[in-house]
Amino acid sequence: MALFSGALLYTQYGFLKRMVMKKIAQDKGGLDTDTSRDYIYTEWDGVRRFAEDFAAGLEPKAVQSNL
């Protein structure tokens, strides 16, 4: 399991959602409250490393033959 940050996509939100997300950001002490732009927090190299490590840990299932 891994946790990754997401984004505040203000420009894609409707009015109500944009205002609610702005209020949440303000209440958390965030500076990302300019609703005229989006904020991306995802660290994509970390996501890639996690996916690679996860895939490497998968073992192929044994194929059983019906002889």
N, C-alpha and C positions, 0 to 999 in steps of 0.2 A: 504494500500500500504506500502511496505517496500523496502529498498534498501540494498543489500548485496554485499560485495566484492567478487571477483571471484578468478582468478588465472592467473599467467603467466606460461604457459606450454611450455616453450622453447623447451623441448626435443620432443614435438609432432608437432612443427611447421616446415614448410619448410624453406629453407635458407632465402628467401626474407621476409617472415612474421617474422621470428626470428630477423632479423636485424632491421626491422621497429619497432617491439615491444621493442627491446633493446634501440633504439634511443628515443622512447617515454618515457621509464623509465628514461633514462639519462636526458632528457629535463625537466622532472618533479622533478629532484633531487633525484630520487630513487637510492638506493644502490643495488637493485636486478637486476644486469645486467650480472651476470654470466650465460651465455647461456648453460652451460653444465648441468644445473639442473633446476627444476621447483620450483615455489613459489606459495603456496596456502594461500590465505588470508581469505577465508570464515570462519566465526565464526558459526560453525554448531549448537551450543546450541541456538544461537539467531534465526537461521532459524527454529529450532524445536519449540521454544517458539512462534514465529510468526504463524507458521502453526497450533499449538494447539489453540492459541487465535482466529485465523481466523475460525477454524472449530467450536469452541465453540459458536461463534457469529452467526452461520448459524442456522436458525430456520427451522424445517421440514415443508414442504409445506402441507397445509391442503388437505386431500383426500376428494374429493366430491363424494358422492354416487349418483347414478342415480336411484332414487326411483320414 
